[in-house]
Amino acid sequence: MENTPPPVTLAVALALPRTPGRSSEVFVDGDLEVRFAARPTNGPQIPHHRDELYFVAAGTGRYRVGDAVSAVSAGDVLFCAAHVPHGFEEISDDFSVWVVFYGPQKSRFHFALSPSHPGRPA
């Protein structure tokens, strides 16, 4: 990034145009993407192709990653690895999160052929 963007306050982020259940882009620089979600989807999300961090900006809720569920509130930092089922539940009316996607997109499959596949060279 050639220039440092100005600070984005919670009030400014709440005023960003958005589609219900979707986050709004704040800025992107290479493999770093910062977004803001006011009232994110309440329930499971489609797993993403990159690791992500959530910073709870306001409100309370529950954060599910796989089978683990944790109570979350403003000030908490949450992590979810790429391709892991996750989502928010029982979120308050004022619940909002900063979302940071980072690093390259990760493929679920690391090998085109398994070691025992008959087409794999010995």
N, CA, C and O atoms as a printed pandas DataFrame, in Angstrom:
     atom_number atom_name residue_name chain_id  residue_number  x_coord  y_coord  z_coord
0              1         N          MET        A               1    0.857   -1.163    0.000
1              2        CA          MET        A               1    0.000    0.000    0.000
2              3         C          MET        A               1    0.902    1.224    0.000
3              4         O          MET        A               1    1.787    1.353    0.847
4              5         N          GLU        A               2    0.679    2.109   -0.938
5              6        CA          GLU        A               2    1.529    3.289   -1.068
6              7         C          GLU        A               2    1.177    4.379   -0.074
7              8         O          GLU        A               2    2.054    5.114    0.379
8              9         N          ASN        A               3   -0.098    4.490    0.269
9             10        CA          ASN        A               3   -0.539    5.520    1.195
10            11         C          ASN        A               3   -1.275    4.878    2.365
11            12         O          ASN        A               3   -1.947    3.857    2.214
12            13         N          THR        A               4   -1.135    5.486    3.511
13            14        CA          THR        A               4   -1.857    4.998    4.680
14            15         C          THR        A               4   -3.278    5.544    4.641
15            16         O          THR        A               4   -3.472    6.758    4.581
16            17         N          PRO        A               5   -4.283    4.651    4.675
17            18        CA          PRO        A               5   -5.660    5.156    4.653
18            19         C          PRO        A               5   -5.998    5.847    5.966
19            20         O          PRO        A               5   -5.372    5.570    6.989
20            21         N          PRO        A               6   -6.975    6.738    5.950
21            22        CA          PRO        A               6   -7.364    7.407    7.203
22            23         C          PRO        A               6   -8.034    6.407    8.142
23            24         O          PRO        A               6   -8.535    5.376    7.695
24            25         N          PRO        A               7   -8.044    6.705    9.427
25            26        CA          PRO        A               7   -8.746    5.827   10.369
26            27         C          PRO        A               7  -10.226    5.715    9.997
27            28         O          PRO        A               7  -10.826    6.655    9.476
28            29         N          VAL        A               8  -10.794    4.547   10.278
29            30        CA          VAL        A               8  -12.222    4.323   10.046
30            31         C          VAL        A               8  -12.854    4.083   11.414
31            32         O          VAL        A               8  -12.573    3.081   12.071
32            33         N          THR        A               9  -13.706    5.012   11.831
33            34        CA          THR        A               9  -14.366    4.878   13.125
34            35         C          THR        A               9  -15.535    3.908   13.021
35            36         O          THR        A               9  -15.984    3.574   11.924
36            37         N          LEU        A              10  -16.017    3.465   14.158
37            38        CA          LEU        A              10  -17.193    2.595   14.178
38            39         C          LEU        A              10  -18.384    3.310   13.549
39            40         O          LEU        A              10  -19.155    2.689   12.818
40            41         N          ALA        A              11  -18.545    4.596   13.818
41            42        CA          ALA        A              11  -19.662    5.361   13.235
42            43         C          ALA        A              11  -19.570    5.392   11.711
43            44         O          ALA        A              11  -20.581    5.239   11.026
44            45         N          VAL        A              12  -18.368    5.589   11.180
45            46        CA          VAL        A              12  -18.184    5.597    9.728
46            47         C          VAL        A              12  -18.467    4.207    9.156
47            48         O          VAL        A              12  -19.133    4.080    8.128
48            49         N          ALA        A              13  -17.965    3.176    9.815
49            50        CA          ALA        A              13  -18.184    1.806    9.342
50            51         C          ALA        A              13  -19.669    1.453    9.335
51            52         O          ALA        A              13  -20.141    0.792    8.410
52            53         N          LEU        A              14  -20.404    1.881   10.347
53            54        CA          LEU        A              14  -21.842    1.597   10.412
54            55         C          LEU        A              14  -22.606    2.280    9.286
55            56         O          LEU        A              14  -23.693    1.835    8.916
56            57         N          ALA        A              15  -22.049    3.358    8.738
57            58        CA          ALA        A              15  -22.706    4.095    7.655
58            59         C          ALA        A              15  -22.328    3.584    6.265
59            60         O          ALA        A              15  -22.876    4.053    5.267
60            61         N          LEU        A              16  -21.397    2.630    6.188
61            62        CA          LEU        A              16  -21.000    2.097    4.876
62            63         C          LEU        A              16  -22.188    1.396    4.217
63            64         O          LEU        A              16  -22.995    0.767    4.902
64            65         N          PRO        A              17  -22.296    1.500    2.891
65            66        CA          PRO        A              17  -23.377    0.782    2.204
66            67         C          PRO        A              17  -23.163   -0.720    2.366
67            68         O          PRO        A              17  -22.032   -1.201    2.298
68            69         N          ARG        A              18  -24.241   -1.453    2.579
69            70        CA          ARG        A              18  -24.097   -2.892    2.754
70            71         C          ARG        A              18  -25.369   -3.624    2.346
71            72         O          ARG        A              18  -26.461   -3.057    2.294
72            73         N          THR        A              19  -25.179   -4.887    2.063
73            74        CA          THR        A              19  -26.270   -5.802    1.777
74            75         C          THR        A              19  -26.509   -6.590    3.058
75            76         O          THR        A              19  -25.548   -7.075    3.656
76            77         N          PRO        A              20  -27.768   -6.738    3.505
77            78        CA          PRO        A              20  -28.022   -7.498    4.744
78            79         C          PRO        A              20  -27.333   -8.866    4.725
79            80         O          PRO        A              20  -27.400   -9.608    3.745
80            81         N          GLY        A              21  -26.667   -9.172    5.847
81            82        CA          GLY        A              21  -25.967  -10.440    5.969
82            83         C          GLY        A              21  -24.604  -10.478    5.308
83            84         O          GLY        A              21  -23.928  -11.505    5.363
84            85         N          ARG        A              22  -24.182   -9.385    4.684
85            86        CA          ARG        A              22  -22.885   -9.324    4.015
86            87         C          ARG        A              22  -22.022   -8.243    4.658
87            88         O          ARG        A              22  -22.539   -7.299    5.256
88            89         N          SER        A              23  -20.718   -8.385    4.534
89            90        CA          SER        A              23  -19.821   -7.369    5.071
90            91         C          SER        A              23  -19.509   -6.335    3.995
91            92         O          SER        A              23  -19.680   -6.588    2.802
92            93         N          SER        A              24  -19.046   -5.156    4.440
93            94        CA          SER        A              24  -18.677   -4.063    3.534
94            95         C          SER        A              24  -17.164   -3.948    3.483
95            96         O          SER        A              24  -16.486   -4.091    4.501
96            97         N          GLU        A              25  -16.642   -3.690    2.298
97            98        CA          GLU        A              25  -15.205   -3.531    2.138
98            99         C          GLU        A              25  -14.745   -2.232    2.765
99           100         O          GLU        A              25  -15.336   -1.179    2.525
100          101         N          VAL        A              26  -13.689   -2.298    3.570
101          102        CA          VAL        A              26  -13.072   -1.104    4.138
102          103         C          VAL        A              26  -11.822   -0.774    3.326
103          104         O          VAL        A              26  -11.681    0.349    2.842
104          105         N          PHE        A              27  -10.916   -1.736    3.171
105          106        CA          PHE        A              27   -9.806   -1.580    2.230
106          107         C          PHE        A              27   -9.161   -2.929    1.941
107          108         O          PHE        A              27   -9.289   -3.886    2.705
108          109         N          VAL        A              28   -8.459   -2.966    0.803
109          110        CA          VAL        A              28   -7.760   -4.173    0.359
110          111         C          VAL        A              28   -6.364   -3.772   -0.053
111          112         O          VAL        A              28   -6.171   -2.764   -0.733
112          113         N          ASP        A              29   -5.385   -4.565    0.360
113          114        CA          ASP        A              29   -4.002   -4.353   -0.058
114          115         C          ASP        A              29   -3.351   -5.719   -0.223
115          116         O          ASP        A              29   -3.013   -6.367    0.768
116          117         N          GLY        A              30   -3.175   -6.160   -1.452
117          118        CA          GLY        A              30   -2.574   -7.468   -1.703
118          119         C          GLY        A              30   -3.405   -8.581   -1.068
119          120         O          GLY        A              30   -4.590   -8.730   -1.367
120          121         N          ASP        A              31   -2.773   -9.360   -0.192
121          122        CA          ASP        A              31   -3.447  -10.487    0.462
122          123         C          ASP        A              31   -4.163  -10.093    1.750
123          124         O          ASP        A              31   -4.630  -10.961    2.487
124          125         N          LEU        A              32   -4.254   -8.799    2.028
125          126        CA          LEU        A              32   -4.944   -8.311    3.221
126          127         C          LEU        A              32   -6.245   -7.632    2.812
127          128         O          LEU        A              32   -6.251   -6.741    1.963
128          129         N          GLU        A              33   -7.344   -8.058    3.422
129          130        CA          GLU        A              33   -8.652   -7.462    3.135
130          131         C          GLU        A              33   -9.344   -7.176    4.459
131          132         O          GLU        A              33   -9.546   -8.079    5.270
132          133         N          VAL        A              34   -9.707   -5.916    4.673
133          134        CA          VAL        A              34  -10.410   -5.507    5.884
134          135         C          VAL        A              34  -11.849   -5.172    5.504
135          136         O          VAL        A              34  -12.104   -4.407    4.574
136          137         N          ARG        A              35  -12.783   -5.766    6.249
137          138        CA          ARG        A              35  -14.208   -5.567    5.983
138          139         C          ARG        A              35  -14.913   -5.264    7.302
139          140         O          ARG        A              35  -14.334   -5.435    8.375
140          141         N          PHE        A              36  -16.152   -4.819    7.217
141          142        CA          PHE        A              36  -16.947   -4.540    8.410
142          143         C          PHE        A              36  -18.319   -5.167    8.226
143          144         O          PHE        A              36  -18.928   -5.046    7.162
144          145         N          ALA        A              37  -18.801   -5.834    9.258
145          146        CA          ALA        A              37  -20.126   -6.459    9.190
146          147         C          ALA        A              37  -20.967   -6.012   10.383
147          148         O          ALA        A              37  -20.681   -6.357   11.530
148          149         N          ALA        A              38  -22.005   -5.239   10.089
149          150        CA          ALA        A              38  -22.999   -4.878   11.092
150          151         C          ALA        A              38  -24.113   -5.908   10.977
151          152         O          ALA        A              38  -24.682   -6.093    9.900
152          153         N          ARG        A              39  -24.424   -6.570   12.064
153          154        CA          ARG        A              39  -25.436   -7.638   12.059
154          155         C          ARG        A              39  -25.083   -8.704   11.011
155          156         O          ARG        A              39  -25.836   -8.908   10.058
156          157         N          PRO        A              40  -23.930   -9.390   11.186
157          158        CA          PRO        A              40  -23.585  -10.453   10.240
158          159         C          PRO        A              40  -24.630  -11.563   10.286
159          160         O          PRO        A              40  -25.493  -11.576   11.163
160          161         N          THR        A              41  -24.549  -12.477    9.355
161          162        CA          THR        A              41  -25.477  -13.597    9.301
162          163         C          THR        A              41  -25.549  -14.286   10.660
163          164         O          THR        A              41  -24.524  -14.627   11.250
164          165         N          ASN        A              42  -26.759  -14.485   11.141
165          166        CA          ASN        A              42  -26.986  -15.167   12.410
166          167         C          ASN        A              42  -27.144  -16.651   12.086
167          168         O          ASN        A              42  -28.217  -17.093   11.677
168          169         N          GLY        A              43  -26.077  -17.409   12.269
169          170        CA          GLY        A              43  -26.066  -18.825   11.935
170          171         C          GLY        A              43  -24.826  -19.169   11.144
171          172         O          GLY        A              43  -23.898  -18.365   11.054
172          173         N          PRO        A              44  -24.802  -20.359   10.570
173          174        CA          PRO        A              44  -23.590  -20.799    9.862
174          175         C          PRO        A              44  -23.265  -19.920    8.660
175          176         O          PRO        A              44  -24.156  -19.431    7.964
176          177         N          GLN        A              45  -21.977  -19.735    8.436
177          178        CA          GLN        A              45  -21.495  -19.033    7.249
178          179         C          GLN        A              45  -20.897  -20.065    6.303
179          180         O          GLN        A              45  -20.540  -21.168    6.718
180          181         N          ILE        A              46  -20.793  -19.706    5.056
181          182        CA          ILE        A              46  -20.089  -20.557    4.105
182          183         C          ILE        A              46  -18.603  -20.438    4.444
183          184         O          ILE        A              46  -18.080  -19.326    4.510
184          185         N          PRO        A              47  -17.908  -21.567    4.660
185          186        CA          PRO        A              47  -16.478  -21.476    4.977
186          187         C          PRO        A              47  -15.717  -20.721    3.885
187          188         O          PRO        A              47  -16.005  -20.862    2.697
188          189         N          HIS        A              48  -14.752  -19.927    4.307
189          190        CA          HIS        A              48  -13.984  -19.079    3.410
190          191         C          HIS        A              48  -12.702  -19.767    2.967
191          192         O          HIS        A              48  -12.290  -20.761    3.564
192          193         N          HIS        A              49  -12.069  -19.241    1.919
193          194        CA          HIS        A              49  -10.852  -19.818    1.361
194          195         C          HIS        A              49   -9.582  -19.231    1.958
195          196         O          HIS        A              49   -8.476  -19.621    1.583
196          197         N          ARG        A              50   -9.738  -18.284    2.897
197          198        CA          ARG        A              50   -8.563  -17.691    3.548
198          199         C          ARG        A              50   -8.787  -17.667    5.055
199          200         O          ARG        A              50   -9.925  -17.673    5.526
200          201         N          ASP        A              51   -7.695  -17.640    5.799
201          202        CA          ASP        A              51   -7.790  -17.465    7.245
202          203         C          ASP        A              51   -8.426  -16.108    7.511
203          204         O          ASP        A              51   -8.311  -15.186    6.704
204          205         N          GLU        A              52   -9.101  -15.999    8.659
205          206        CA          GLU        A              52   -9.723  -14.717    8.986
206          207         C          GLU        A              52   -9.703  -14.459   10.485
207          208         O          GLU        A              52   -9.726  -15.368   11.315
208          209         N          LEU        A              53   -9.659  -13.177   10.778
209          210        CA          LEU        A              53   -9.777  -12.690   12.152
210          211         C          LEU        A              53  -11.040  -11.853   12.242
211          212         O          LEU        A              53  -11.390  -11.139   11.302
212          213         N          TYR        A              54  -11.722  -11.943   13.375
213          214        CA          TYR        A              54  -12.853  -11.068   13.670
214          215         C          TYR        A              54  -12.479  -10.269   14.914
215          216         O          TYR        A              54  -11.932  -10.815   15.873
216          217         N          PHE        A              55  -12.777   -8.986   14.890
217          218        CA          PHE        A              55  -12.651   -8.125   16.060
218          219         C          PHE        A              55  -14.067   -7.665   16.374
219          220         O          PHE        A              55  -14.671   -6.942   15.581
220          221         N          VAL        A              56  -14.601   -8.071   17.509
221          222        CA          VAL        A              56  -15.968   -7.693   17.858
222          223         C          VAL        A              56  -15.961   -6.212   18.224
223          224         O          VAL        A              56  -15.307   -5.800   19.182
224          225         N          ALA        A              57  -16.699   -5.416   17.448
225          226        CA          ALA        A              57  -16.737   -3.967   17.641
226          227         C          ALA        A              57  -17.805   -3.548   18.638
227          228         O          ALA        A              57  -17.607   -2.608   19.407
228          229         N          ALA        A              58  -18.940   -4.246   18.626
229          230        CA          ALA        A              58  -20.055   -3.884   19.513
230          231         C          ALA        A              58  -20.959   -5.094   19.689
231          232         O          ALA        A              58  -21.005   -5.990   18.846
232          233         N          GLY        A              59  -21.679   -5.096   20.813
233          234        CA          GLY        A              59  -22.691   -6.112   21.041
234          235         C          GLY        A              59  -22.155   -7.402   21.633
235          236         O          GLY        A              59  -20.996   -7.502   22.037
236          237         N          THR        A              60  -23.049   -8.389   21.669
237          238        CA          THR        A              60  -22.736   -9.700   22.236
238          239         C          THR        A              60  -23.321  -10.789   21.345
239          240         O          THR        A              60  -24.211  -10.536   20.533
240          241         N          GLY        A              61  -22.818  -11.976   21.510
241          242        CA          GLY        A              61  -23.333  -13.118   20.768
242          243         C          GLY        A              61  -22.563  -14.359   21.149
243          244         O          GLY        A              61  -21.837  -14.389   22.143
244          245         N          ARG        A              62  -22.736  -15.375   20.341
245          246        CA          ARG        A              62  -22.016  -16.623   20.518
246          247         C          ARG        A              62  -21.325  -16.916   19.187
247          248         O          ARG        A              62  -21.888  -16.689   18.116
248          249         N          TYR        A              63  -20.102  -17.422   19.274
249          250        CA          TYR        A              63  -19.300  -17.714   18.086
250          251         C          TYR        A              63  -19.054  -19.211   18.032
251          252         O          TYR        A              63  -18.494  -19.795   18.960
252          253         N          ARG        A              64  -19.478  -19.824   16.940
253          254        CA          ARG        A              64  -19.314  -21.267   16.770
254          255         C          ARG        A              64  -18.236  -21.531   15.726
255          256         O          ARG        A              64  -18.268  -20.985   14.623
256          257         N          VAL        A              65  -17.278  -22.384   16.100
257          258        CA          VAL        A              65  -16.260  -22.881   15.177
258          259         C          VAL        A              65  -16.288  -24.392   15.311
259          260         O          VAL        A              65  -15.898  -24.943   16.340
260          261         N          GLY        A              66  -16.754  -25.058   14.261
261          262        CA          GLY        A              66  -16.947  -26.497   14.368
262          263         C          GLY        A              66  -17.984  -26.772   15.442
263          264         O          GLY        A              66  -19.098  -26.253   15.373
264          265         N          ASP        A              67  -17.632  -27.583   16.436
265          266        CA          ASP        A              67  -18.551  -27.899   17.530
266          267         C          ASP        A              67  -18.336  -27.026   18.763
267          268         O          ASP        A              67  -19.101  -27.119   19.723
268          269         N          ALA        A              68  -17.307  -26.181   18.750
269          270        CA          ALA        A              68  -17.004  -25.332   19.908
270          271         C          ALA        A              68  -17.796  -24.026   19.819
271          272         O          ALA        A              68  -17.832  -23.382   18.771
272          273         N          VAL        A              69  -18.431  -23.642   20.937
273          274        CA          VAL        A              69  -19.210  -22.403   20.991
274          275         C          VAL        A              69  -18.700  -21.558   22.157
275          276         O          VAL        A              69  -18.532  -22.058   23.269
276          277         N          SER        A              70  -18.454  -20.265   21.891
277          278        CA          SER        A              70  -17.967  -19.350   22.921
278          279         C          SER        A              70  -18.816  -18.096   22.951
279          280         O          SER        A              70  -19.258  -17.614   21.908
280          281         N          ALA        A              71  -19.045  -17.566   24.148
281          282        CA          ALA        A              71  -19.698  -16.256   24.287
282          283         C          ALA        A              71  -18.688  -15.196   23.878
283          284         O          ALA        A              71  -17.517  -15.269   24.252
284          285         N          VAL        A              72  -19.148  -14.194   23.099
285          286        CA          VAL        A              72  -18.254  -13.132   22.645
286          287         C          VAL        A              72  -18.912  -11.775   22.878
287          288         O          VAL        A              72  -20.137  -11.659   22.920
288          289         N          SER        A              73  -18.067  -10.750   23.027
289          290        CA          SER        A              73  -18.570   -9.388   23.222
290          291         C          SER        A              73  -17.530   -8.397   22.724
291          292         O          SER        A              73  -16.420   -8.776   22.349
292          293         N          ALA        A              74  -17.902   -7.125   22.727
293          294        CA          ALA        A              74  -17.034   -6.057   22.225
294          295         C          ALA        A              74  -15.637   -6.172   22.820
295          296         O          ALA        A              74  -15.474   -6.353   24.027
296          297         N          GLY        A              75  -14.635   -6.065   21.958
297          298        CA          GLY        A              75  -13.244   -6.146   22.373
298          299         C          GLY        A              75  -12.619   -7.508   22.141
299          300         O          GLY        A              75  -11.396   -7.634   22.189
300          301         N          ASP        A              76  -13.430   -8.538   21.887
301          302        CA          ASP        A              76  -12.890   -9.880   21.684
302          303         C          ASP        A              76  -12.298  -10.017   20.282
303          304         O          ASP        A              76  -12.765   -9.391   19.331
304          305         N          VAL        A              77  -11.256  -10.852   20.176
305          306        CA          VAL        A              77  -10.622  -11.178   18.909
306          307         C          VAL        A              77  -10.829  -12.657   18.658
307          308         O          VAL        A              77  -10.551  -13.483   19.527
308          309         N          LEU        A              78  -11.322  -13.000   17.461
309          310        CA          LEU        A              78  -11.666  -14.373   17.118
310          311         C          LEU        A              78  -10.900  -14.783   15.866
311          312         O          LEU        A              78  -10.653  -13.955   14.989
312          313         N          PHE        A              79  -10.529  -16.043   15.778
313          314        CA          PHE        A              79   -9.807  -16.555   14.610
314          315         C          PHE        A              79  -10.580  -17.722   14.015
315          316         O          PHE        A              79  -11.205  -18.498   14.738
316          317         N          CYS        A              80  -10.534  -17.841   12.691
317          318        CA          CYS        A              80  -11.077  -19.008   12.010
318          319         C          CYS        A              80  -10.162  -19.349   10.843
319          320         O          CYS        A              80   -9.888  -18.504    9.990
320          321         N          ALA        A              81   -9.692  -20.591   10.810
321          322        CA          ALA        A              81   -8.842  -21.043    9.707
322          323         C          ALA        A              81   -9.682  -21.233    8.444
323          324         O          ALA        A              81  -10.891  -21.449    8.519
324          325         N          ALA        A              82   -9.040  -21.153    7.310
325          326        CA          ALA        A              82   -9.711  -21.365    6.035
326          327         C          ALA        A              82  -10.427  -22.714    6.020
327          328         O          ALA        A              82   -9.920  -23.700    6.555
328          329         N          HIS        A              83  -11.592  -22.747    5.411
329          330        CA          HIS        A              83  -12.399  -23.953    5.178
330          331         C          HIS        A              83  -13.045  -24.546    6.424
331          332         O          HIS        A              83  -13.604  -25.640    6.353
332          333         N          VAL        A              84  -12.986  -23.865    7.548
333          334        CA          VAL        A              84  -13.587  -24.389    8.776
334          335         C          VAL        A              84  -14.995  -23.821    8.937
335          336         O          VAL        A              84  -15.176  -22.605    8.861
336          337         N          PRO        A              85  -16.000  -24.681    9.159
337          338        CA          PRO        A              85  -17.362  -24.178    9.388
338          339         C          PRO        A              85  -17.398  -23.298   10.642
339          340         O          PRO        A              85  -16.835  -23.652   11.678
340          341         N          HIS        A              86  -18.067  -22.152   10.531
341          342        CA          HIS        A              86  -18.139  -21.226   11.659
342          343         C          HIS        A              86  -19.326  -20.298   11.467
343          344         O          HIS        A              86  -19.941  -20.274   10.401
344          345         N          GLY        A              87  -19.644  -19.536   12.504
345          346        CA          GLY        A              87  -20.716  -18.561   12.399
346          347         C          GLY        A              87  -21.071  -17.969   13.747
347          348         O          GLY        A              87  -20.573  -18.403   14.786
348          349         N          PHE        A              88  -21.942  -16.969   13.711
349          350        CA          PHE        A              88  -22.408  -16.297   14.923
350          351         C          PHE        A              88  -23.833  -16.726   15.231
351          352         O          PHE        A              88  -24.624  -16.991   14.326
352          353         N          GLU        A              89  -24.149  -16.791   16.514
353          354        CA          GLU        A              89  -25.476  -17.188   16.969
354          355         C          GLU        A              89  -25.927  -16.245   18.075
355          356         O          GLU        A              89  -25.107  -15.658   18.781
356          357         N          GLU        A              90  -27.223  -16.111   18.215
357          358        CA          GLU        A              90  -27.801  -15.334   19.319
358          359         C          GLU        A              90  -27.155  -13.951   19.437
359          360         O          GLU        A              90  -26.797  -13.523   20.534
360          361         N          ILE        A              91  -27.007  -13.262   18.316
361          362        CA          ILE        A              91  -26.329  -11.962   18.344
362          363         C          ILE        A              91  -27.311  -10.856   18.754
363          364         O          ILE        A              91  -28.502  -10.909   18.448
364          365         N          SER        A              92  -26.776   -9.868   19.445
365          366        CA          SER        A              92  -27.587   -8.730   19.880
366          367         C          SER        A              92  -27.872   -7.810   18.683
367          368         O          SER        A              92  -27.214   -7.903   17.646
368          369         N          ASP        A              93  -28.846   -6.936   18.841
369          370        CA          ASP        A              93  -29.237   -6.030   17.755
370          371         C          ASP        A              93  -28.101   -5.109   17.313
371          372         O          ASP        A              93  -28.070   -4.679   16.160
372          373         N          ASP        A              94  -27.170   -4.804   18.216
373          374        CA          ASP        A              94  -26.074   -3.893   17.882
374          375         C          ASP        A              94  -24.775   -4.627   17.542
375          376         O          ASP        A              94  -23.726   -3.994   17.422
376          377         N          PHE        A              95  -24.830   -5.949   17.385
377          378        CA          PHE        A              95  -23.624   -6.745   17.142
378          379         C          PHE        A              95  -22.975   -6.352   15.817
379          380         O          PHE        A              95  -23.649   -6.256   14.792
380          381         N          SER        A              96  -21.660   -6.125   15.847
381          382        CA          SER        A              96  -20.900   -5.827   14.640
382          383         C          SER        A              96  -19.459   -6.287   14.825
383          384         O          SER        A              96  -18.942   -6.336   15.941
384          385         N          VAL        A              97  -18.824   -6.622   13.704
385          386        CA          VAL        A              97  -17.447   -7.117   13.736
386          387         C          VAL        A              97  -16.635   -6.510   12.602
387          388         O          VAL        A              97  -17.145   -6.263   11.509
388          389         N          TRP        A              98  -15.363   -6.277   12.887
389          390        CA          TRP        A              98  -14.376   -6.001   11.852
390          391         C          TRP        A              98  -13.892   -7.376   11.395
391          392         O          TRP        A              98  -13.646   -8.250   12.226
392          393         N          VAL        A              99  -13.755   -7.575   10.096
393          394        CA          VAL        A              99  -13.334   -8.857    9.539
394          395         C          VAL        A              99  -12.037   -8.637    8.780
395          396         O          VAL        A              99  -11.953   -7.743    7.938
396          397         N          VAL        A             100  -11.029   -9.446    9.070
397          398        CA          VAL        A             100   -9.747   -9.344    8.380
398          399         C          VAL        A             100   -9.444  -10.688    7.728
399          400         O          VAL        A             100   -9.212  -11.683    8.415
400          401         N          PHE        A             101   -9.447  -10.710    6.402
401          402        CA          PHE        A             101   -8.992  -11.873    5.649
402          403         C          PHE        A             101   -7.541  -11.610    5.298
403          404         O          PHE        A             101   -7.179  -10.490    4.937
404          405         N          TYR        A             102   -6.713  -12.631    5.401
405          406        CA          TYR        A             102   -5.305  -12.407    5.084
406          407         C          TYR        A             102   -4.685  -13.668    4.500
407          408         O          TYR        A             102   -5.185  -14.781    4.667
408          409         N          GLY        A             103   -3.582  -13.446    3.814
409          410        CA          GLY        A             103   -2.838  -14.541    3.210
410          411         C          GLY        A             103   -3.483  -15.016    1.915
411          412         O          GLY        A             103   -4.561  -14.557    1.537
412          413         N          PRO        A             104   -2.811  -15.936    1.246
413          414        CA          PRO        A             104   -3.335  -16.446   -0.023
414          415         C          PRO        A             104   -4.539  -17.346    0.204
415          416         O          PRO        A             104   -4.727  -17.891    1.292
416          417         N          GLN        A             105   -5.354  -17.497   -0.836
417          418        CA          GLN        A             105   -6.456  -18.449   -0.751
418          419         C          GLN        A             105   -5.854  -19.838   -0.619
419          420         O          GLN        A             105   -4.842  -20.152   -1.246
420          421         N          LYS        A             106   -6.491  -20.668    0.207
421          422        CA          LYS        A             106   -5.979  -22.005    0.464
422          423         C          LYS        A             106   -6.892  -23.045   -0.165
423          424         O          LYS        A             106   -8.114  -22.984   -0.037
424          425         N          SER        A             107   -6.287  -23.976   -0.828
425          426        CA          SER        A             107   -7.036  -25.068   -1.437
426          427         C          SER        A             107   -7.288  -26.144   -0.393
427          428         O          SER        A             107   -6.459  -26.377    0.486
428          429         N          ARG        A             108   -8.428  -26.789   -0.496
429          430        CA          ARG        A             108   -8.719  -27.899    0.409
430          431         C          ARG        A             108   -7.858  -29.106    0.083
431          432         O          ARG        A             108   -7.548  -29.899    0.973
432          433         N          PHE        A             109   -7.469  -29.259   -1.160
433          434        CA          PHE        A             109   -6.769  -30.452   -1.605
434          435         C          PHE        A             109   -5.330  -30.103   -1.933
435          436         O          PHE        A             109   -5.066  -29.200   -2.727
436          437         N          HIS        A             110   -4.411  -30.814   -1.324
437          438        CA          HIS        A             110   -3.007  -30.517   -1.523
438          439         C          HIS        A             110   -2.363  -31.400   -2.580
439          440         O          HIS        A             110   -1.331  -31.036   -3.143
440          441         N          PHE        A             111   -2.962  -32.570   -2.859
441          442        CA          PHE        A             111   -2.391  -33.498   -3.827
442          443         C          PHE        A             111   -3.441  -33.865   -4.857
443          444         O          PHE        A             111   -4.579  -34.179   -4.507
444          445         N          ALA        A             112   -3.062  -33.827   -6.120
445          446        CA          ALA        A             112   -3.993  -34.216   -7.172
446          447         C          ALA        A             112   -4.254  -35.719   -7.116
447          448         O          ALA        A             112   -5.365  -36.172   -7.390
448          449         N          LEU        A             113   -3.234  -36.483   -6.764
449          450        CA          LEU        A             113   -3.367  -37.929   -6.661
450          451         C          LEU        A             113   -2.862  -38.388   -5.299
451          452         O          LEU        A             113   -1.828  -37.916   -4.827
452          453         N          SER        A             114   -3.576  -39.288   -4.679
453          454        CA          SER        A             114   -3.126  -39.801   -3.387
454          455         C          SER        A             114   -1.916  -40.706   -3.632
455          456         O          SER        A             114   -1.712  -41.181   -4.750
456          457         N          PRO        A             115   -1.104  -40.949   -2.574
457          458        CA          PRO        A             115    0.077  -41.805   -2.752
458          459         C          PRO        A             115   -0.274  -43.195   -3.267
459          460         O          PRO        A             115    0.555  -43.827   -3.923
460          461         N          SER        A             116   -1.475  -43.688   -2.990
461          462        CA          SER        A             116   -1.835  -45.036   -3.419
462          463         C          SER        A             116   -2.605  -45.054   -4.742
463          464         O          SER        A             116   -3.014  -46.121   -5.198
464          465         N          HIS        A             117   -2.808  -43.885   -5.366
465          466        CA          HIS        A             117   -3.573  -43.812   -6.613
466          467         C          HIS        A             117   -2.784  -44.521   -7.724
467          468         O          HIS        A             117   -1.580  -44.308   -7.865
468          469         N          PRO        A             118   -3.474  -45.370   -8.517
469          470        CA          PRO        A             118   -2.757  -46.123   -9.553
470          471         C          PRO        A             118   -2.105  -45.249  -10.624
471          472         O          PRO        A             118   -1.176  -45.700  -11.293
472          473         N          GLY        A             119   -2.567  -44.013  -10.801
473          474        CA          GLY        A             119   -1.985  -43.134  -11.800
474          475         C          GLY        A             119   -0.782  -42.357  -11.315
475          476         O          GLY        A             119   -0.140  -41.658  -12.099
476          477         N          ARG        A             120   -0.465  -42.466  -10.033
477          478        CA          ARG        A             120    0.671  -41.727   -9.465
478          479         C          ARG        A             120    1.965  -42.452   -9.763
479          480         O          ARG        A             120    2.060  -43.661   -9.554
480          481         N          PRO        A             121    2.989  -41.712  -10.261
481          482        CA          PRO        A             121    4.266  -42.379  -10.531
482          483         C          PRO        A             121    4.888  -42.911   -9.263
483          484         O          PRO        A             121    4.738  -42.318   -8.194
484          485         N          ALA        A             122    5.586  -44.027   -9.374
485          486        CA          ALA        A             122    6.223  -44.662   -8.213
486          487         C          ALA        A             122    7.514  -43.966   -7.876
487          488         O          ALA        A             122    8.196  -44.356   -6.928
